[in-house]
Amino acid sequence: MFHEQFVSAPIPNLPYSHASTLIELQNGDLLCAWYAATEEKTADQTIFLARLPHGMNHWESPRALISGRLAQGNPVLYQRADGQLWLIYVEMVLPLDWEKCRIHMVYSNDHGVTWGDRRVLVEFLGYMPRNHPLCLRDGSIILPLYDEHKGRSVFLISRDGGAIWELGGDIITRPGNEQAALAELSDGSLIAFMRTREAPAYIWESRSSDGGWNWSPAVQMPFPNPDAAVDVTHLANGHLVLAFNNSGIYRTPLRVALSTDDGKTWTAVADIETAEGDFDYPSMIVDQAGIIHITYSYQAHHCIKHVALDEAWILQNAARSGI
């Protein structure tokens, strides 16, 4: 199966929409957040939120959630097992630049209808979120971040549900890497996939056997990367799905790849978007029914698009096999 639609039309007076994050709530709703602005790194940069109610076919109209005199960006959604919903994001300080931003978090206990006061998650400037936190089988939560100053992936780890965070290991490469996407493998180890900081280049891969406190030396994957975000998720059968731009230069095509052996090999690659333009920053989840959902920035970041597909569609539309 394959279904596509737009999360929303372009936001009036804020034509630049980017960096979506997608989640399925415990009540079955899909929730998507992103930022919109006149252009990137302007003071009107605002975080929007839209909902696709369970059983419905169309997204509700988005609402502005976080705005102010400073730019807000890079939202990340996460729901704890007890139902508490988190929105993690950054707020830039003057002058407006990604290297001068601070991570904040707000909470909701009613599936994102209302939100409480915000909390500063990391005091120092230049650490940024992009991909979902991951709750490990031991109950700890690992939040992937990246260091905008040094071009490396770093990780915060909480062993008490998010009250206290500790700094885990980091992943250093040459050229740099950032925006790690995480999956927990069948043996309990972690795998991370990172964008490169130089184009043309390739996606970086690293593994951790101790819950993110230490990471193996990163290696380059066979997939090119145009200095653009990637995401990964795993299916109920343990197979991994990776979403990325399969180009060293352009943010097209947007593709998904399938691995049946914990990322050792990738046996099927299928195209989602192949036209000229930008189709980037995928955020990917698997819902309770096993359907893969992906949101991404569409065509020069005019709006956010949503596609839903399954593993059978990937296999049927595979561009090549035996990578």
C-alpha positions as CSV (number, residue, x, y, z in Angstrom):
1,M,0.0,0.0,0.0
2,F,1.1,3.6,-0.6
3,H,-0.8,6.8,0.3
4,E,0.3,10.4,0.1
5,Q,-1.1,13.7,1.2
6,F,0.1,17.1,2.5
7,V,0.1,17.8,6.2
8,S,-0.9,21.3,5.5
9,A,-0.9,23.9,2.8
10,P,1.9,26.5,3.0
11,I,1.5,28.7,6.1
12,P,0.3,32.2,5.1
13,N,3.1,34.8,5.4
14,L,5.5,32.0,6.5
15,P,6.4,30.3,3.2
16,Y,9.4,28.3,4.6
17,S,8.3,25.0,6.3
18,H,11.0,22.6,7.4
19,A,12.3,19.9,9.9
20,S,9.1,18.0,10.6
21,T,8.8,15.4,13.4
22,L,6.2,12.7,13.4
23,I,4.7,10.5,16.2
24,E,1.8,8.1,16.7
25,L,0.2,8.9,20.1
26,Q,-1.1,6.2,22.4
27,N,-4.7,7.1,21.3
28,G,-3.8,6.3,17.7
29,D,-3.7,9.9,16.5
30,L,-0.7,11.0,14.4
31,L,0.9,14.3,15.5
32,C,3.3,16.3,13.3
33,A,5.4,19.4,14.3
34,W,7.7,21.5,12.2
35,Y,8.9,25.1,12.0
36,A,7.7,27.7,9.5
37,A,9.2,31.2,8.8
38,T,9.7,33.8,6.1
39,E,13.1,32.0,5.7
40,E,15.4,30.0,7.9
41,K,16.9,31.7,10.9
42,T,14.5,34.7,11.1
43,A,12.9,36.0,14.2
44,D,9.4,34.9,13.0
45,Q,10.4,31.2,13.0
46,T,7.5,29.4,14.7
47,I,6.8,25.8,15.6
48,F,3.5,24.5,14.3
49,L,1.5,21.4,15.3
50,A,-1.0,19.4,13.2
51,R,-3.0,16.3,14.0
52,L,-4.4,13.4,12.0
53,P,-7.0,11.9,14.3
54,H,-7.2,8.1,14.4
55,G,-9.5,6.7,11.8
56,M,-9.6,9.9,9.8
57,N,-8.1,10.5,6.3
58,H,-7.0,14.2,6.5
59,W,-4.9,16.3,8.7
60,E,-6.5,19.0,10.8
61,S,-5.5,22.6,10.3
62,P,-2.2,23.3,11.9
63,R,-1.9,25.7,14.9
64,A,1.1,27.8,16.0
65,L,2.4,26.3,19.2
66,I,5.7,28.1,20.1
67,S,6.6,31.5,18.9
68,G,8.3,34.7,20.2
69,R,10.8,37.3,19.5
70,L,13.5,34.7,18.9
71,A,13.5,31.9,16.3
72,Q,12.2,28.5,17.4
73,G,13.3,25.4,15.5
74,N,14.1,21.7,15.2
75,P,11.1,20.2,17.1
76,V,11.2,16.6,18.2
77,L,8.1,14.7,19.5
78,Y,8.3,11.8,22.0
79,Q,5.7,10.1,24.2
80,R,6.6,8.2,27.3
81,A,5.1,4.9,28.3
82,D,2.9,6.7,30.9
83,G,1.4,8.9,28.2
84,Q,3.3,12.1,28.9
85,L,4.1,13.8,25.6
86,W,7.3,15.8,25.1
87,L,8.2,18.4,22.5
88,I,11.9,19.1,22.5
89,Y,13.1,22.1,20.4
90,V,15.7,24.9,20.3
91,E,15.3,28.7,20.7
92,M,18.0,30.8,19.2
93,V,19.6,33.7,21.1
94,L,20.8,36.8,19.4
95,P,22.3,36.9,16.9
96,L,20.1,34.4,15.3
97,D,22.2,31.4,14.3
98,W,22.1,27.6,14.9
99,E,25.3,27.8,16.9
100,K,23.6,30.1,19.3
101,C,20.5,28.2,20.4
102,R,19.4,26.5,23.6
103,I,17.4,23.3,24.0
104,H,14.0,23.5,25.7
105,M,11.3,21.0,26.4
106,V,7.5,21.3,27.0
107,Y,5.1,18.6,28.2
108,S,1.5,17.6,27.5
109,N,-0.6,15.1,29.5
110,D,-3.6,15.2,27.2
111,H,-2.1,14.0,23.9
112,G,-0.9,17.5,22.8
113,V,-4.2,19.4,23.3
114,T,-2.6,21.6,26.1
115,W,1.0,22.1,27.1
116,G,2.7,23.1,30.3
117,D,5.5,25.4,31.0
118,R,8.8,24.9,29.3
119,R,12.0,23.6,30.8
120,V,15.6,24.3,29.7
121,L,17.0,20.9,28.9
122,V,20.6,21.9,28.1
123,E,22.0,25.2,29.3
124,F,25.0,25.6,27.0
125,L,24.6,26.8,23.4
126,G,24.9,24.9,20.2
127,Y,23.6,21.4,21.1
128,M,20.6,20.6,18.9
129,P,18.0,17.8,18.5
130,R,16.7,16.4,15.3
131,N,15.6,12.7,15.6
132,H,13.4,10.9,18.0
133,P,14.5,9.8,21.5
134,L,14.6,6.0,21.9
135,C,13.4,4.1,25.0
136,L,15.6,1.1,25.4
137,R,14.6,-2.3,26.7
138,D,16.2,-1.5,30.1
139,G,13.9,1.5,30.4
140,S,16.5,4.2,29.8
141,I,15.8,7.0,27.3
142,I,18.5,8.1,24.9
143,L,18.2,11.4,23.1
144,P,20.4,12.0,20.1
145,L,21.8,15.5,19.7
146,Y,24.5,17.1,17.7
147,D,27.1,19.7,18.4
148,E,26.7,22.5,16.0
149,H,30.2,23.9,16.9
150,K,32.2,20.7,16.5
151,G,30.2,18.7,13.9
152,R,29.7,15.6,16.0
153,S,26.9,13.5,17.3
154,V,26.3,13.4,21.1
155,F,23.7,11.7,23.2
156,L,21.9,12.5,26.4
157,I,20.7,9.5,28.5
158,S,18.1,9.4,31.2
159,R,17.6,6.5,33.6
160,D,14.7,8.1,35.5
161,G,12.2,8.9,32.7
162,G,13.7,12.3,31.8
163,A,14.1,14.0,35.2
164,I,17.9,13.8,35.1
165,W,20.0,13.6,31.9
166,E,23.6,12.5,31.6
167,L,26.0,13.0,28.7
168,G,26.7,9.7,27.0
169,G,29.3,9.0,24.3
170,D,30.0,11.0,21.1
171,I,30.7,10.1,17.5
172,I,33.5,12.0,15.8
173,T,34.3,11.7,12.1
174,R,36.2,13.6,9.4
175,P,34.4,15.2,7.8
176,G,32.0,15.8,10.6
177,N,28.6,14.2,11.2
178,E,25.3,15.1,12.9
179,Q,21.7,14.3,13.4
180,A,22.0,10.7,14.4
181,A,19.0,8.4,13.9
182,L,18.8,5.5,16.3
183,A,17.4,2.0,16.3
184,E,17.8,-0.8,18.9
185,L,18.8,-4.1,17.4
186,S,17.8,-7.7,18.1
187,D,20.7,-8.2,20.5
188,G,20.0,-5.0,22.4
189,S,22.8,-3.0,20.8
190,L,22.2,0.3,19.1
191,I,22.9,1.5,15.6
192,A,23.2,5.1,14.6
193,F,23.0,6.6,11.1
194,M,24.3,10.2,10.6
195,R,24.3,12.8,7.8
196,T,27.7,14.0,6.7
197,R,29.0,17.5,7.1
198,E,30.4,17.7,3.6
199,A,29.0,17.0,0.2
200,P,29.4,14.8,-1.8
201,A,30.0,12.1,0.8
202,Y,28.2,9.1,2.4
203,I,26.0,8.3,5.4
204,W,28.0,7.4,8.5
205,E,27.2,4.4,10.7
206,S,28.2,3.6,14.3
207,R,27.2,1.1,16.9
208,S,27.0,0.9,20.7
209,S,26.8,-2.2,22.8
210,D,26.3,-0.4,26.1
211,G,23.3,1.8,25.6
212,G,25.0,4.8,24.1
213,W,27.7,5.4,26.6
214,N,30.4,4.4,24.1
215,W,30.3,4.1,20.3
216,S,32.3,2.2,17.7
217,P,34.4,4.1,15.2
218,A,32.0,5.4,12.5
219,V,32.2,3.8,9.0
220,Q,30.8,5.1,5.7
221,M,27.8,3.3,4.3
222,P,27.4,2.6,0.6
223,F,24.6,5.2,0.4
224,P,25.6,8.8,-0.6
225,N,24.6,11.8,1.4
226,P,24.2,15.4,0.3
227,D,24.7,16.8,3.9
228,A,21.0,16.1,4.6
229,A,19.1,14.4,7.5
230,V,18.2,10.7,7.5
231,D,15.9,8.6,9.7
232,V,15.6,5.0,10.6
233,T,12.9,2.8,12.2
234,H,12.4,-0.9,12.8
235,L,9.4,-3.0,11.9
236,A,7.7,-5.5,14.2
237,N,9.6,-8.3,12.5
238,G,12.9,-6.6,13.4
239,H,13.6,-5.4,9.8
240,L,15.1,-1.9,9.6
241,V,13.9,0.8,7.3
242,L,16.2,3.7,6.4
243,A,15.0,7.0,4.8
244,F,17.5,9.2,3.0
245,N,18.4,11.2,-0.1
246,N,20.3,8.9,-2.4
247,S,22.6,11.5,-3.8
248,G,25.9,13.0,-2.9
249,I,24.8,16.5,-4.1
250,Y,21.0,16.8,-4.4
251,R,18.2,16.4,-1.9
252,T,16.5,14.1,-4.4
253,P,15.6,11.3,-4.8
254,L,14.1,10.5,-1.4
255,R,14.4,6.8,-0.9
256,V,13.8,4.0,1.7
257,A,16.0,1.0,2.1
258,L,15.2,-2.3,3.9
259,S,17.6,-4.4,5.9
260,T,16.6,-7.9,7.3
261,D,19.9,-8.5,9.2
262,D,20.3,-5.6,11.6
263,G,21.8,-3.2,9.1
264,K,24.6,-5.5,7.8
265,T,23.2,-5.5,4.3
266,W,20.4,-3.6,2.5
267,T,18.5,-5.7,0.1
268,A,15.8,-3.4,-1.3
269,V,15.8,0.3,-2.1
270,A,12.6,2.0,-3.3
271,D,12.0,5.6,-4.4
272,I,9.4,7.9,-2.7
273,E,10.3,11.1,-4.7
274,T,12.4,11.3,-7.9
275,A,11.5,14.7,-9.3
276,E,14.0,17.6,-9.4
277,G,13.9,19.7,-6.2
278,D,14.3,19.2,-2.5
279,F,12.5,16.3,-0.7
280,D,14.4,16.1,2.6
281,Y,14.5,15.8,6.4
282,P,12.4,12.6,6.6
283,S,10.8,11.8,10.0
284,M,9.7,8.2,10.1
285,I,7.6,6.0,12.4
286,V,5.8,2.6,12.3
287,D,2.2,2.7,13.7
288,Q,0.4,0.1,15.8
289,A,-0.9,-1.6,12.6
290,G,2.6,-1.9,11.1
291,I,2.2,0.9,8.5
292,I,5.3,3.1,7.9
293,H,4.6,6.8,8.0
294,I,7.1,9.4,6.8
295,T,6.8,13.2,6.8
296,Y,9.4,15.4,5.0
297,S,10.0,18.9,3.7
298,Y,8.6,19.2,0.2
299,Q,9.9,21.2,-2.9
300,A,12.1,24.0,-1.6
301,H,10.5,23.7,1.8
302,H,7.2,25.1,0.8
303,C,5.2,22.6,3.0
304,I,5.3,19.3,4.7
305,K,4.3,16.1,3.0
306,H,3.1,12.8,4.5
307,V,3.3,9.3,2.9
308,A,2.2,6.0,4.3
309,L,3.5,2.7,3.0
310,D,4.3,-0.9,4.0
311,E,7.1,-3.4,3.7
312,A,5.4,-5.1,0.8
313,W,5.4,-1.8,-1.2
314,I,9.2,-1.4,-0.6
315,L,9.8,-4.9,-1.9
316,Q,7.5,-4.4,-4.9
317,N,9.1,-1.1,-5.8
318,A,12.7,-1.9,-5.1
319,A,15.1,-0.1,-7.4
320,R,17.8,-2.7,-7.0
321,S,18.8,-5.5,-4.6
322,G,21.9,-7.2,-3.2
323,I,23.7,-4.0,-2.2
